[in-house]
Amino acid sequence: MKIRRELKNIKRELRARYLMYFRPKYVREQLTKRKGVCGGHGCCGLSFFSKYRKCLGPDGKTCLKWNEKCFSERCRNYPIDEKDKAIGTESYCNFYWDKQK
């Protein structure tokens, strides 16, 4: 079960990287549609790639409130869309998008 979850996280991260580098227009559009504010839960630091784990505080769960160390492009853009939310954070992530009719 844990391996499946990690594979999903890898897929999610690769998708986000692809969108940021090859589809920046889509990313900008989604960010303008995104509603809500960061709740400081550290969701952006739950990346598979460890270099973004520096966004997390000493307890490994709370965000360091966007200080200079963790203000990376990936963290700023997290989540790009609903599919980009880290597995297990859907219930408490404050960002959302209106459903298309």
PEBEL-V974653 format. One record per residue. RES is the residue in one letter. PSI is psi in degrees with one decimal (* if undefined). Layout:
RES:PSI + RES:PSI
This chain:
M:-42.1 + K:-37.0 + I:-41.4 + R:-41.6 + R:-42.9 + E:-38.8 + L:-39.2 + K:-38.8 + N:-39.5 + I:-45.5 + K:-42.3 + R:-43.0 + E:-43.2 + L:-39.2 + R:-44.4 + A:-42.2 + R:-45.3 + Y:-48.3 + L:-42.3 + M:-38.3 + Y:-34.5 + F:-14.8 + R:54.9 + P:-28.2 + K:-42.6 + Y:-43.6 + V:-47.0 + R:-42.3 + E:-45.1 + Q:-36.9 + L:-30.6 + T:-27.1 + K:-18.3 + R:136.9 + K:160.3 + G:174.9 + V:159.6 + C:129.2 + G:0.8 + G:28.9 + H:-12.2 + G:17.3 + C:-38.4 + C:-23.4 + G:-0.9 + L:30.4 + S:149.5 + F:-36.2 + F:118.8 + S:-21.9 + K:-20.7 + Y:-6.8 + R:-13.3 + K:-10.2 + C:-16.4 + L:146.8 + G:-178.0 + P:-28.7 + D:-6.9 + G:6.2 + K:-33.3 + T:146.4 + C:149.5 + L:23.0 + K:41.5 + W:42.1 + N:178.5 + E:-34.1 + K:-38.5 + C:12.6 + F:61.0 + S:166.1 + E:-39.8 + R:-41.7 + C:-41.2 + R:-37.7 + N:-2.5 + Y:133.7 + P:144.0 + I:-42.3 + D:-176.4 + E:-36.6 + K:-19.1 + D:-10.1 + K:137.8 + A:144.0 + I:129.4 + G:-7.6 + T:-0.7 + E:-31.7 + S:-24.4 + Y:-3.3 + C:129.9 + N:-9.6 + F:143.8 + Y:165.7 + W:141.4 + D:141.4 + K:138.1 + Q:139.9 + K:*
